[in-house]
């Protein structure tokens, strides 16, 4: 088994974004937002219609979070997190996803 990484599309310098993903046969909404008071990035994982928030995750550079237990019925090895793309990128900025960092999902695949 190998880990396969998927980049999730975020638009640079927009401090509050929603994207929909399909994962393991189900659909979810991901909201990534920047808290201007604390200078921290957060991720909310919700049902696709955003009526139920499943998990709130504090994003930190190069920290991947397991999705097992954060999505109903999912017990796999998938991970989600913020990965540093440039060595001197500034985390505490609304411009963090303008090339310095990326949002990635990883999952184990059989080859």
N, C-alpha and C positions, 0 to 999 in steps of 0.2 A: 504494500500500500504506500502511496505517496500523498503528500499534501498538495492540494491544488488551490491557488489563490485567485480570487475574483475581485476586481476593483469595482467599487460601487460609485456611480457617477454623481459627484457633487459639483456644483457651480462655485467657482472661486469667489470669495469675498461676500457671499450672501450668508448672514448669520443665522438664518432659520430656514431649513429646507425639509421637504417631505419627498420621499421616493417610495415606490411600491416595488416589492420583490416577490418572486415566486421561489419557494424553497421547499424541497421535499414534498411536493404535491400540494402545498398550501400557499396562500397569499398573505403577505404581511405589509404593514406600512412602517417605514423607518423615518423618524424625524431626528435630524441632527441640528442642534442649536447651540449658540454661543451665549453664555451668561456674562453680560457686560459688567455686572457688579463683582463677580469673582474671577473673571477671565478664564473660565473653564468651558470645555466642550462637553456636551451631553448627547446621548443617544436614547431615544424612546422607541421601543419596539411595541407595535400595537396591532390589533386586528386590522384587516384591510380597510374597513370603513371607519377606523379610528375611534370606535365607541368603547373599546376596552384596551387600556394600556397594559401590556404584558410585562414589561420590564423597563427600568430606567438604568442606564449604564453611564458612568463617568468615563469619558475617553481620555486616555493618557498615551503619549507617544510610545510605540512599540509594546503595548500591552494588549494582548488578545483575550477576549472573554468567551468562555464556552457558552453555547446556546442551549445545552441540555438543561431542562428545568425552567428555562425562560420562555419557551414556546410550548403551548399545550400539546401533549402527545409526542414531543420530540425528545429522544434520548440518545442522539448520535454524537459525533465528535466535532461538529461544526464550530467555528470560532468567528468572532467579529471584532474588529479593533482598528485603531488609528496607527498607521505605520509611517515612520519618518522616511521621506524620500531624499532629503538633503541634510547634510550633517549639521548645518548651523541654522536650521529652520526655527522660527519663533512660534512656540506653542500657544501662548496667551494672546493671540491676535485674531481678529476676524478674517485676516488674510491667510490663515494657517493652511487652508486647502487650495491655495493658489500655487501649488507645486511643491511646497515644503513637506506636506503630509498628504496621505491618502486614506480613505476608508476602505478596508478590505474584509472579505469573508474568506475563510479557508475551510476546506473539508477534505477528509481522507477519501481517496478514490482507489479502486483496485485497477492495476494495470496488467 
